Amino acid sequence: MKHAIKRIAAALERAFPQFADTPSGQYRAWAFDPDHGFRPIERMQLPSLDDLLHLERQKDVAERNTRQFVNRLPANHMLLWGARGTGKSSLVRALLRHFGDTGLRLVEVDNRGLNRLPELVEPLAKRPERFVIFADDLAFDADDAGYRALKALLDGRLGGLPENVLLYATSNRRHLVPEPRHENDAGPDPELHPQEASEERISLSERFGLWLAFHPLSQDQYLDIVWHHLARLEAVVPDHEREQLAIEAARFATLRGSRSARVASQFAADHAGHRGLSGTR
């Protein structure tokens, strides 16, 4: 009997390990792994809000909401959605840089970690800092366990989130789950009440109090960001080279299939590095 109990206890410990480390004030960013618990992120790229161009509305809303949060005022969970490479994740990380000195902390979590959200947030409630749980590139099937756990927690069930925890999520999908084409068609549908099925699919995204949309850049906006990053990298571009460099930057974006802030930064790094190797600045 004792051996059976020990085997059961060992199996439970493997399935639900006790996490030794808890986020503390020593680090500003942590990652949550469902198998090993909290891990501090010692080196993290944190852009400045000033480096995020053509996102003025998104920055204003996100900065205001986060300022309310760190000042212990009511604030909303936030969903940042839109095209890839448009600055969604960079904005969240920039908020950590902006508010880190006033007690903001970031805990990164993936879809697997969302299955254990109640265990994740429990130790955070005992800390004096203000925690943003950051779910990057969030996407679900409607039957995912993480989808249902997150929906329940944001809905106030499972105890809800503690007062010092908010959720910021980024996604390429506005509603976080696939939306089948047949829901917009008038043809036969196996669902007796298709509108109810559609409402169920979007119910998670509605639990975020703020939605911020990120859209592809125009050509002029893209080039603005290229010039900004080149200046930040101290890569001087003479006036007589700017037209040719703009053509090269546009070609770079075409080959990547995306005209985004990420691609603009990558082009600037490629060009500045090439100039450095050739001995021209």
JOGI-V227576 format. One record per backbone hydrogen bond with DSSP energy under -1.0 kcal/mol. CO is the residue of the C=O (numbers start at 1). NH is the residue of the N-H. Records with the same first field share a line. If there is no record, write none. Layout:
# JOGI-V227576
CO = NH ; NH
This chain:
# JOGI-V227576
1 = 5
2 = 6
3 = 7
4 = 8
5 = 9
6 = 10
7 = 11
8 = 12
9 = 13
10 = 14
11 = 15
12 = 16
28 = 106
29 = 41
30 = 108
31 = 39
33 = 37
37 = 33
39 = 31
48 = 51
49 = 52
51 = 53
55 = 59
56 = 60
57 = 61
58 = 62
59 = 63
60 = 64
61 = 65
62 = 66
63 = 67
64 = 68
65 = 69
66 = 70
67 = 71
68 = 73
69 = 72
77 = 210
78 = 169
79 = 212
80 = 171
81 = 214
83 = 86
85 = 262
87 = 91
88 = 92
89 = 93
90 = 94
91 = 95
92 = 96
93 = 97
94 = 98
95 = 99
96 = 100
99 = 102 ; 104
100 = 103
103 = 130
105 = 132
106 = 30
107 = 134
108 = 32
110 = 114
112 = 115
113 = 116
114 = 117
116 = 120
117 = 121
118 = 122
121 = 125
124 = 127
130 = 105
131 = 166
132 = 107
133 = 168
134 = 109
135 = 170
141 = 144
144 = 148
145 = 149
146 = 150
147 = 151
148 = 152
149 = 153
150 = 154
151 = 155
152 = 157
153 = 156
157 = 160
162 = 165
164 = 131
166 = 133
167 = 78
168 = 135
169 = 80
170 = 138
171 = 82
176 = 140
180 = 183
181 = 184
193 = 197
194 = 198
195 = 199
196 = 200
197 = 201
198 = 202
202 = 206
204 = 207
205 = 208
210 = 79
212 = 81
214 = 83
218 = 222
219 = 223
220 = 224
221 = 225
222 = 226
223 = 227
224 = 228
225 = 229
226 = 230
227 = 231
228 = 232
229 = 233
230 = 235
231 = 234
238 = 241
241 = 245
242 = 246
243 = 247
244 = 248
245 = 249
246 = 250
247 = 251
248 = 252
249 = 253
250 = 254
251 = 255
252 = 256
253 = 258
259 = 217
260 = 264
261 = 265
262 = 266
263 = 267
264 = 268
265 = 269
266 = 270
267 = 271
268 = 272
269 = 273
270 = 274
271 = 275
272 = 276
273 = 277
274 = 278
275 = 280
281 = 236
